[in-house]
Amino acid sequence: MATRVLGRTGLVVNEIGMGGIPIINVPFKRAVKVVRRAYEMGVNYFDTARAYRDSEAKMGEALKDVRDKVYIATKGHSYQNAPNAKEAGRRAQEDLETSLRELKTDYVDVWHVNES
């Protein structure tokens, strides 16, 4: 599969990635199989978000034993509309910790943060 550099990250990913929205309404075990099959077919970039319900948990389960071979991106959102910067930071940290737990990893390769 052809590769390309992902934006300004320097990460070299396959041109076809997998997003987490399509697996939102798929039963857990089936979604894990779908994500794993995508990996087996050469997908090495997976994008999800806290807002995609259990998508992070599904991807985490499917990819936990191949974590060093894939790139995972996720997004938080609970910090938006926080009353102040300190609270926004606290909420962002909480979002990230939840994502890491759900994804069964101790790091994400890309963490999308909006400036709202």
Secondary structure, 3 states (H helix, E strand, C coil): CCEEECCCCCCEEECCCEECHHHCCCCHHHHHHHHHHHHHCCCCEEECCCCCCCHHHHHHHHHHHHHHHCEEEEECCCCCCCCCHHHHHHHHHHHHHHHHHHHCCCCCCEEECCCC
